[in-house]
Amino acid sequence: MKKRILIFYISKFSGHFHAARAIEKGLMSVMESVKIEKINAFSYTNPILEKIINKAYTEVIKKKPEIWGNMYDNPEVMKKTQKARSALHHFNLAKIKKLLELHNPDVVFCTQAFPCGMVADYKRLCGKNIPLIGILTDHAPHSYWLFDEVNYYVVPFSETADILKKKGVSPDKIKVYGIPIDLKFSVLQEKLQIKKALGFRDDKNVVLLMGGSQGLGAMETVANVLLNHKKRDYQLIVVTGSNRKLYNRLKRMKIIERDKDVFVLPYVDNINDLMDAADIIITKAGGMTVAETLAKRLPMLIVDPIPGHERMNTDFLTAKGAAIEVKDYGN
């Protein structure tokens, strides 16, 4: 009989989705009989609210990132929003109940805290005992993950586990297994061969510039600095993700139009190939990008990390000597 597994994430253009897809591929590679469904929890329960919140989050990150930093894992914010969060979970309970009873999963994975909370509430209010596993993709876990009904937390590092323990989570519930990434990131391709296959020159180094799946952060500023560097003698790949406005702005730049050593790409599915071709990556500190970069053993420069989770990721990585943060990137 096939094992039935549900994997909840939010937003297709996010690290949460990539983690969900990695879990799916990983499970299918080791289990002979399994049925897996990946579900965008926010889109399923609150499609209109999802669009509003995604747009608001993106605008805040672009224009006032310090606001997000002040909100991240803030006890006062948690206290003030408790009633609203409880009301939203209660409103979504009927949909979640219908979904879970339709699929009747043997286990539920959540790569983001919002669906984890909804499934936890379902377990508590409906008296169900579905194994629930929270998958954390950042170094510093926030308190929105904390529910007694979660059976296990999978975390990146032992230091992450220590933070959860301080927040009251039983050590028996914490598994330090790392961040789930696609198996293709564990394969290191020969640099000259992949450069040739992708159409890059083999006599110049490659700099890869990214801003996560949504192309956030100071990408345009950094791209301009790199493009106008007097001693530039490298190929530049800029991956703008789902940020179409950034993609269009960069593509219209005359310096990019005429320079054969510059490649501007939208959202792509071969980041693993680009990392193998690159000699260094410049990025913000999203959990999935960081994990994939480390797996590829690629030198990492971090610029403009989002306050909150990415700030904490950056501090952790730089303290470990796994990355360098560049703060004065405008010159």
N, C-alpha and C positions, 0 to 999 in steps of 0.2 A: 504494500500500500504506500502511495506517495506521501511524503511529508509535505505539509502545507505551510508555507511561510509568507508572512506579510512584512514588507519593508516600507516604513513611512519616512518621507522626507518633505521638505517644502521648497518650492521654486526649482524649476528645471535648470535654470542658469545659476547654479550655486554649488559650493563644495558639498553640501548636504546630499544633493542628487548624485554627485560623483561617488561619494562614499556609499550610497545605496546601491549604485550600479556595481561598484567593486565588490560589495558583499554578495550581491546576486551572482556575479561571475565566479567568485571564490567558492561559494556553496555548490554551484553547479559543477565545478571542476572536481569536487571531492565526494559528491553524493550522487549515486546512480539513479535514485528515484525521488524527485523533489519537484514541487510545483511552487513557483515563486511569483508573487505579485508585488510590484513597486507602485506606491500610491502617493501622489502629492496631497498630503493631508489638508493643507490650507485650501487648495483649489477644490477639493472634494466637499469640504464642509462649508467654506465661506468664500466662494469664487470672487464676489464683488469686493469683499473686505481684503482679500489677498492682493488685488490690484492696487487698492488704496494704500495699504501698508507697504507694499514693495516700492511704490512710487515715493511715499513719504520717507522711507528708509534711505533710498538712493539720494534723494534731495538733501537730507540731513547729512549724509556722509560726504556729499560733494561740497556743501556750503557751510555747514556748522558741525563738523565731526566731533567737536568738544562736547556737544550736547549728548551724543551717543556715549561718549566716554563717561560722562557724569551719570548716565542712566544704567550703565552696564553693572550688573550685580550690586546695585545700590539698595541696601535694606529699606530705606525710606520709600524709594520708588516701588519696591516689591509690596510694601505695606499698603501704599496708596492705590495700587492697581489690583489688589487681591480680590475685591468684590467684582471688578470688571472681568478679571480672568475666570473667576468662578462662574459668573453669569454666562460667559462665552462657552465654557466647557459644558455647562448645563444645557445651553441652547443646542450644542452640537451632539449631545449624548445620543439622541434618537438616530442620527445619521451614522455615528460610530457603531452603535449597537447593531444596526441593520447590516453595516459593512462586515463587521466581525462575525456575525452569525451567518452571513452569506458565505464567507470564505472559511469559517471555522478553522483558523490557523492553529498549528501545533506550537508556533512561537511567533512573536512579533518583535521586529527590530525597529528602532527609531534613531535616525541620525540627526534629529533636531529636537529640542526640548518641548515645543508646542504639541506635536502629536503624542509625545511620551506622556505628557500630562493628561491628555484626553483619554488615552488607553488606560492610564493609571486610575482615573476617575471611573471609567467603565468597570474596571475590575472591582473597585471598592463598592460602587453603588449597585452593581448587578450581581455581586457575589461570585464573580468568575475568577478562575485561577490560571489564566493564560500566561505562560512564561513571557516576560517583558524584558527586553535588553536595550539599554541605552548606549549608543555609540558616540563617544565624544571625539571631536576632531580638532579641538584646541587644547593648548597646554593648561589653561586656567578654566576650570568648570564653574559656571555661574549657578546660583541657587535655584533658578527656574527648572533645573534638572531634578531636583530633590523630591522624590515621592516614595513612600514606604512600599508601594506596590511594584516598584522596579525590582526585578530579581537579580539582575547583574548590570554593572557598568563596565564597558570596555574603554580603557583610557590609554593615551599615548605613552606616558612616562610614569615612572615611580613617583616623581614629584607631583604629578597630577593626582595620583592616588592619595598622596599625603594631604592634598587640599581637600579632597572629598572626605577623608577620615576626619579632618578638623571640622567639617560641616556636619558631622554626625553619621556618615554612612558607614555601615559595618564593613570591616576589612574583607569579610567573607564574600561580600557582594562585588568586590572590585577586582577586575582582571586587567593586568597591564600587558595588553597584546599589541599596542601600537595603533596607528591609523590605517583603516582599510583603503588600499589603493589598488588600482587595476594591475593585474599581473604583468601587463606589458611594460610597466615602469621598473620591473625587476630585471628586465633584459637589457644589457648594455650593448648597443650596436657599435660597430667600428666607425669611428668618426669620419674618416675620409670617404668611406663608402656611402654613409648616409648623407653627407654633404653633396656628393655627386648625384645621388638619387633624388634629392630635393631641389637640385638646380643651383646650389651654392658653389662659390669658388673654393677650391681647396688650399689656396695660397694665402688666405686671409682668415683671421679669427672671426668668430660669430658672437655677437652680443644679443641676447634674447631679453626683450622688455615686455613684461606682462602686468596686468592689474586684476588678476582673478577672472572668473567667468563673466563678470559684468564690466570689466575694463574700468575699474574705479581707481582712485588715487591720483597721484601727480603725473600720470603717464605723458600727457601732452607737454608739460614743462620739461620732463626728463628727456623726452624724445627730441625736443628742440635743442637742448644742451648737447646731446650726443650728435645730432645732425650737424650742428654748427661748430663742433670742436675743431680747432685749427689743425690738430695733428691726427685727425680721424683717419685711421688706416684699418678699418674693420667693417664687416658686414653687420647690418642691424636688422633684426626681425622684431616688429612690433605687433603683438597680438592683442586686439582691442576687445575680444570677447563679444558679448551681446550689445556693446555700446556702439550703436550704428552712427550716432552723431560724431563721436570721436573718430571712428573709421573714415567717415566722409570728409571730415576736416583735414585729417592727415593726408588722405589720398589727393586732396586738392592742392597740397603744398607743392610749389614748383620744384623745390630742392628734392622732393621725393619722386616727382614725376620724371626727373631727368637722371636720377642716381640709380644705377643698376645694382648697387650694393645695399639698397634699402628695400625691405619687404614689409608691407603693411597688410596684415591679415585680419579677417573678422573671427568669429567663433569657429574653432576648428577642433577636430577629433584626433589629431595626431600630435598633440603636445609632447608626447613621449619621443617622437622622432625629432622634433625641434630641439628638445633638451639634449638629445644625443649629438645633434649637430653643433650645439652651442658650446662656447668655452666659458661663459659666465651668464648668469641670469640676474636681472634687476627686477625686483618685484615688491609688492607689499607682502604682509606676512599672514595670508590666509592659511588655515591649517592644512588643507588638501594640497595646495601649491607647495608649501614647505615640505610636506611628507614626500611628495613626488620628486622634488628637487634633491632631497637627501638620499632617496633611493637611487637617483641617477648620479650621485656623487658630484654634483655640479656646484662650483663655487657660487655663493649667493650674496648679493648686495640687496639690502632692504631699504626702501624709501617710502616715506609717508604711510606708515602702518595706521590702520583705523584705531582710534582710542578704544580702550576696552580689551577685547579678546586679542586683537592683533598687536596691540602695545605689549601685552603680557607675553605673547608668542615671541615677539622681537627681543624682549629683555631676557627671556629664557635662552633663546638661540645664541645671542651674542655672549651671554655669560658662559655658555658651553663651548664657545669658539666655533660654532657651526655656521655663523653668518656675520656679516659686517653691516652695521647700519650707517647709511650716509644721510646726514641731516642737512648739510649745506649743498644741496643738489641743484640749486638754481644758478650756480656760477660755473 
